[in-house]
Amino acid sequence: MTVVGLLVATRHLAEAHASEAVLRPARRLLLAASVATLALNVTDSLLSGRWGRAAFDAVGPLSLIGWSEVGPALLRELAVAVGSGRARDDRWELDDDGATV
């Protein structure tokens, strides 16, 4: 629940163009929760010598760690791109046939 809540919160903050100073604590907590999830997922497999299973079980938490680093900036840039795309689309009007006027 912590990871999901933090992903949603950082997404909302990034789309609202929050500064890095605002996002930093949430990203740190998300990173810590992801590392804890990684440790919980792979410990049993590593201790029993099942290296392949440990590698497989690490994929999800490692993805969370990657998205916690890349996600906010990516979402911020996507929001800017969508916003500028809307501004361009508003300049054109379509007639009933879908042709630009």
N, CA, C and O of each residue as an XYZ file, in Angstrom:
404
protein
N       0.819     -1.196      0.000
C       0.000      0.000      0.000
C       0.865      1.264      0.000
O       0.512      2.263     -0.627
N       1.980      1.216      0.694
C       2.863      2.372      0.739
C       3.372      2.719     -0.651
O       3.371      3.883     -1.052
N       3.805      1.705     -1.374
C       4.364      1.931     -2.707
C       3.301      2.497     -3.644
O       3.563      3.449     -4.378
N       2.117      1.923     -3.621
C       1.047      2.399     -4.502
C       0.673      3.842     -4.151
O       0.515      4.677     -5.042
N       0.534      4.130     -2.873
C       0.204      5.493     -2.447
C       1.260      6.491     -2.873
O       0.939      7.589     -3.328
N       2.520      6.112     -2.728
C       3.600      7.018     -3.117
C       3.679      7.197     -4.627
O       3.978      8.293     -5.102
N       3.417      6.142     -5.382
C       3.407      6.276     -6.843
C       2.302      7.229     -7.295
O       2.517      8.071     -8.167
N       1.135      7.091     -6.704
C       0.021      7.980     -7.062
C       0.331      9.418     -6.648
O       0.072     10.355     -7.403
N       0.883      9.586     -5.451
C       1.194     10.934     -4.958
C       2.265     11.607     -5.809
O       2.123     12.777     -6.164
N       3.331     10.887     -6.139
C       4.380     11.500     -6.958
C       3.873     11.788     -8.362
O       4.279     12.772     -8.980
N       2.998     10.944     -8.864
C       2.406     11.197    -10.185
C       1.607     12.497    -10.156
O       1.752     13.344    -11.037
N       0.773     12.642     -9.147
C      -0.052     13.850     -9.045
C       0.819     15.095     -8.869
O       0.577     16.119     -9.508
N       1.818     15.010     -8.015
C       2.702     16.155     -7.802
C       3.494     16.507     -9.057
O       3.669     17.681     -9.381
N       3.971     15.479     -9.764
C       4.745     15.735    -10.980
C       3.881     16.386    -12.050
O       4.336     17.297    -12.741
N       2.649     15.932    -12.196
C       1.756     16.533    -13.184
C       1.366     17.957    -12.805
O       1.024     18.764    -13.669
N       1.420     18.263    -11.504
C       1.123     19.621    -11.041
C       2.368     20.503    -11.074
O       2.348     21.630    -10.581
N       3.453     19.987    -11.657
C       4.716     20.713    -11.797
C       5.333     21.090    -10.450
O       5.860     22.189    -10.282
N       5.257     20.156     -9.487
C       5.887     20.382     -8.186
C       7.409     20.400     -8.369
O       7.945     19.744     -9.262
N       8.077     21.146     -7.528
C       9.537     21.254     -7.631
C      10.201     19.971     -7.125
O       9.576     19.143     -6.461
N      11.473     19.834     -7.456
C      12.245     18.678     -6.993
C      12.310     18.626     -5.469
O      12.333     17.545     -4.881
N      12.338     19.798     -4.832
C      12.392     19.846     -3.368
C      11.135     19.236     -2.746
O      11.201     18.634     -1.674
N      10.009     19.389     -3.405
C       8.759     18.813     -2.912
C       8.725     17.311     -3.181
O       8.261     16.540     -2.341
N       9.211     16.895     -4.340
C       9.177     15.480     -4.712
C      10.238     14.630     -4.003
O      10.043     13.427     -3.824
N      11.333     15.229     -3.608
C      12.469     14.478     -3.060
C      12.108     13.589     -1.865
O      12.489     12.419     -1.877
N      11.399     14.066     -0.835
C      11.079     13.184      0.299
C      10.204     11.989     -0.098
O      10.408     10.876      0.386
N       9.237     12.229     -0.975
C       8.377     11.136     -1.424
C       9.175     10.121     -2.236
O       8.953      8.917     -2.111
N      10.097     10.596     -3.065
C      10.929      9.695     -3.861
C      11.857      8.881     -2.972
O      12.090      7.702     -3.237
N      12.389      9.500     -1.918
C      13.260      8.762     -0.985
C      12.487      7.675     -0.257
O      12.972      6.553     -0.108
N      11.282      8.007      0.198
C      10.462      6.999      0.879
C      10.070      5.887     -0.088
O      10.053      4.716      0.293
N       9.757      6.234     -1.321
C       9.431      5.228     -2.326
C      10.629      4.329     -2.607
O      10.470      3.120     -2.775
N      11.814      4.903     -2.659
C      13.027      4.122     -2.857
C      13.255      3.170     -1.680
O      13.586      2.002     -1.881
N      13.079      3.666     -0.458
C      13.255      2.819      0.729
C      12.233      1.686      0.750
O      12.581      0.548      1.064
N      10.980      1.984      0.421
C       9.948      0.944      0.387
C      10.247     -0.079     -0.708
O      10.008     -1.272     -0.525
N      10.762      0.379     -1.829
C      11.102     -0.540     -2.923
C      12.274     -1.435     -2.555
O      12.279     -2.617     -2.899
N      13.264     -0.892     -1.862
C      14.407     -1.700     -1.418
C      13.948     -2.732     -0.385
O      14.394     -3.879     -0.412
N      13.063     -2.326      0.519
C      12.528     -3.281      1.496
C      11.736     -4.384      0.800
O      11.841     -5.551      1.175
N      10.953     -4.028     -0.201
C      10.201     -5.022     -0.972
C      11.156     -5.964     -1.699
O      10.923     -7.172     -1.745
N      12.214     -5.424     -2.260
C      13.223     -6.247     -2.933
C      13.832     -7.244     -1.956
O      13.953     -8.430     -2.265
N      14.215     -6.763     -0.779
C      14.829     -7.648      0.215
C      13.864     -8.749      0.646
O      14.261     -9.907      0.771
N      12.610     -8.398      0.872
C      11.623     -9.399      1.278
C      11.352    -10.419      0.172
O      11.123    -11.596      0.452
N      11.377     -9.972     -1.064
C      11.090    -10.878     -2.181
C      12.210    -11.877     -2.448
O      11.935    -13.021     -2.809
N      13.459    -11.471     -2.281
C      14.554    -12.336     -2.721
C      15.281    -13.069     -1.597
O      16.045    -13.994     -1.872
N      15.067    -12.686     -0.353
C      15.836    -13.276      0.748
C      15.684    -14.784      0.829
O      16.684    -15.497      0.908
N      14.470    -15.282      0.811
C      14.245    -16.725      0.937
C      14.903    -17.490     -0.204
O      15.544    -18.517      0.019
N      14.747    -16.995     -1.412
C      15.343    -17.671     -2.570
C      16.863    -17.650     -2.510
O      17.507    -18.643     -2.851
N      17.445    -16.539     -2.082
C      18.899    -16.462     -1.978
C      19.432    -17.396     -0.898
O      20.449    -18.062     -1.092
N      18.741    -17.441      0.241
C      19.200    -18.302      1.332
C      19.097    -19.780      0.988
O      19.870    -20.587      1.503
N      18.159    -20.146      0.131
C      18.014    -21.547     -0.262
C      18.789    -21.871     -1.539
O      18.712    -22.998     -2.030
N      19.527    -20.917     -2.082
C      20.379    -21.159     -3.235
C      19.660    -21.193     -4.571
O      20.223    -21.674     -5.555
N      18.437    -20.698     -4.634
C      17.672    -20.673     -5.894
C      17.895    -19.308     -6.562
O      17.076    -18.396     -6.439
N      19.006    -19.197     -7.260
C      19.422    -17.932     -7.849
C      18.483    -17.466     -8.959
O      18.203    -16.273     -9.073
N      18.004    -18.383     -9.761
C      17.092    -18.011    -10.845
C      15.788    -17.455    -10.311
O      15.266    -16.461    -10.817
N      15.269    -18.107     -9.286
C      14.026    -17.615     -8.681
C      14.247    -16.240     -8.036
O      13.389    -15.362     -8.125
N      15.395    -16.063     -7.391
C      15.704    -14.766     -6.772
C      15.766    -13.676     -7.838
O      15.266    -12.570     -7.631
N      16.372    -13.987     -8.965
C      16.456    -13.006    -10.057
C      15.061    -12.667    -10.580
O      14.753    -11.504    -10.841
N      14.226    -13.688    -10.729
C      12.855    -13.476    -11.201
C      12.065    -12.642    -10.198
O      11.341    -11.725    -10.586
N      12.197    -12.952     -8.923
C      11.471    -12.226     -7.877
C      11.961    -10.787     -7.712
O      11.261     -9.963     -7.124
N      13.139    -10.481     -8.217
C      13.690     -9.133     -8.090
C      13.186     -8.184     -9.169
O      13.341     -6.969     -9.042
N      12.587     -8.716    -10.222
C      12.189     -7.877    -11.361
C      11.199     -6.788    -10.954
O      11.394     -5.623    -11.302
N      10.159     -7.138    -10.237
C       9.142     -6.156     -9.828
C       9.704     -5.026     -8.980
O       9.535     -3.857     -9.325
N      10.375     -5.355     -7.869
C      10.936     -4.280     -7.046
C      11.978     -3.429     -7.777
O      12.046     -2.218     -7.562
N      12.784     -4.045     -8.631
C      13.764     -3.260     -9.384
C      13.073     -2.312    -10.368
O      13.550     -1.203    -10.608
N      11.962     -2.750    -10.929
C      11.174     -1.863    -11.793
C      10.627     -0.683    -10.998
O      10.624      0.449    -11.483
N      10.166     -0.945     -9.779
C       9.682      0.141     -8.931
C      10.784      1.141     -8.623
O      10.556      2.351     -8.627
N      11.974      0.631     -8.356
C      13.101      1.521     -8.082
C      13.396      2.385     -9.308
O      13.619      3.589     -9.184
N      13.398      1.772    -10.480
C      13.634      2.535    -11.710
C      12.566      3.584    -11.955
O      12.886      4.728    -12.279
N      11.293      3.211    -11.803
C      10.212      4.161    -12.033
C      10.207      5.267    -10.993
O       9.807      6.392    -11.292
N      10.650      4.964     -9.764
C      10.685      6.030     -8.753
C      11.708      7.093     -9.117
O      11.566      8.249     -8.719
N      12.737      6.718     -9.868
C      13.745      7.685    -10.298
C      13.347      8.406    -11.580
O      13.573      9.609    -11.713
N      12.761      7.683    -12.512
C      12.452      8.242    -13.833
C      11.047      8.833    -13.905
O      10.810      9.804    -14.624
N      10.130      8.249    -13.166
C       8.719      8.581    -13.287
C       8.343     10.037    -13.154
O       7.681     10.567    -14.048
N       8.734     10.724    -12.071
C       8.286     12.108    -11.911
C       8.702     13.028    -13.058
O       7.891     13.818    -13.540
N       9.942     12.933    -13.493
C      10.392     13.789    -14.600
C       9.678     13.425    -15.897
O       9.310     14.308    -16.672
N       9.482     12.132    -16.136
C       8.784     11.696    -17.335
C       7.340     12.197    -17.339
O       6.854     12.686    -18.359
N       6.657     12.076    -16.205
C       5.277     12.547    -16.128
C       5.183     14.057    -16.307
O       4.249     14.554    -16.936
N       6.143     14.781    -15.756
C       6.152     16.233    -15.905
C       6.301     16.614    -17.378
O       5.603     17.502    -17.867
N       7.208     15.944    -18.080
C       7.417     16.242    -19.500
C       6.219     15.826    -20.351
O       5.878     16.503    -21.321
N       5.581     14.709    -19.987
C       4.379     14.296    -20.714
C       3.253     15.305    -20.524
O       2.522     15.605    -21.468
N       3.109     15.830    -19.312
C       2.068     16.832    -19.063
C       2.328     18.092    -19.880
O       1.392     18.702    -20.397
N       3.584     18.481    -19.996
C       3.929     19.654    -20.804
C       3.631     19.383    -22.274
O       3.080     20.240    -22.966
N       3.992     18.199    -22.752
C       3.766     17.856    -24.159
C       2.286     17.801    -24.480
O       1.865     18.284    -25.532
N       1.496     17.228    -23.604
C       0.051     17.158    -23.834
C      -0.555     18.553    -23.787
O      -1.425     18.886    -24.592
N      -0.095     19.364    -22.846
C      -0.606     20.737    -22.748
C      -0.303     21.546    -23.985
O      -1.161     22.292    -24.457
N       0.907     21.418    -24.526
C       1.242     22.168    -25.731
C       0.520     21.596    -26.939
O       0.215     22.336    -27.875
N       0.241     20.314    -26.946
C      -0.513     19.705    -28.038
C      -1.947     20.195    -28.065
O      -2.511     20.405    -29.139
N      -2.538     20.380    -26.903
C      -3.903     20.908    -26.838
C      -3.957     22.329    -27.371
O      -4.910     22.707    -28.053
N      -2.940     23.114    -27.062
C      -2.930     24.498    -27.534
C      -2.885     24.536    -29.057
O      -3.551     25.365    -29.677
N      -2.112     23.655    -29.655
C      -2.038     23.612    -31.118
C      -3.353     23.144    -31.711
O      -3.794     23.692    -32.722
N      -3.997     22.144    -31.111
C      -5.236     21.603    -31.649
C      -6.384     22.608    -31.578
O      -7.291     22.570    -32.409
N      -6.351     23.501    -30.597
C      -7.425     24.471    -30.447
C      -7.423     25.517    -31.554
O      -8.432     26.195    -31.751
N      -6.334     25.666    -32.272
C      -6.265     26.657    -33.336
C      -7.048     26.221    -34.573
O      -7.423     27.055    -35.397
N      -7.288     24.940    -34.700
C      -7.930     24.417    -35.895
C      -9.360     24.010    -35.571
O      -9.641     23.460    -34.506
N     -10.239     24.285    -36.493
C     -11.614     23.862    -36.355
C     -11.898     22.843    -37.442
O     -11.336     22.920    -38.534
N     -12.773     21.884    -37.144
C     -13.148     20.870    -38.118
C     -14.587     21.093    -38.546
O     -15.449     21.418    -37.730
N     -14.838     20.911    -39.854
C     -16.223     20.984    -40.304
C     -16.896     19.630    -40.070
O     -16.296     18.746    -39.457
N     -18.115     19.455    -40.541
C     -18.868     18.232    -40.290
C     -18.222     17.007    -40.914
O     -18.445     15.896    -40.434
N     -17.431     17.169    -41.964
C     -16.776     16.060    -42.623
C     -15.421     15.721    -41.999
O     -14.786     14.744    -42.397
N     -14.980     16.507    -41.041
C     -13.699     16.259    -40.399
C     -12.542     16.973    -41.054
O     -11.394     16.761    -40.663
N     -12.806     17.821    -42.048
C     -11.743     18.580    -42.705
C     -11.451     19.852    -41.918
O     -12.341     20.420    -41.286
N     -10.201     20.292    -41.962
C      -9.858     21.525    -41.244
C     -10.367     22.727    -41.976
O     -10.403     22.757    -43.206
N     -10.764     23.723    -41.211
C     -11.322     24.945    -41.763
C     -10.361     26.085    -41.505
O     -10.635     27.222    -41.891
